[in-house]
Amino acid sequence: MAVDYICDMCGGNTVTRDAWAEWDVAEQEWVLGAAYDYSFCHDCQEETRLEEVVIAESAAGDAD
């Protein structure tokens, strides 16, 4: 089941969350260490709360 995250105020999906990453020496890449509660919507330019929504099968397949 594929999901997307949207802004609870405007419904836009151009959203980000505050997080930190740590360097994984073995993989030679940055990996997500934690995601924090602060979220921002770049569509309405406001701090927001994120809503998780299920993406329809055909829409999820189109994203590949």
C-alpha positions, 0 to 999 in steps of 0.5 A: 500500500503506497501512501503520500503525506499532505498538508492538513490545511491546504491539502498540498503535498509539497511538504517537508519534515525536520530530521537529522541524518547520520553518516553510515561508513559501511554504506557510504551514504547518509541515513535517516537517524530521526524525523521530528514533529515540525513539518512545513508546507511549501504550497501554503508556506506555513507550519503544518501537521501532516496527514497520511493518505493512501494512494490509489493503485493506478496513481502509485504505479504512475509514480515509478 
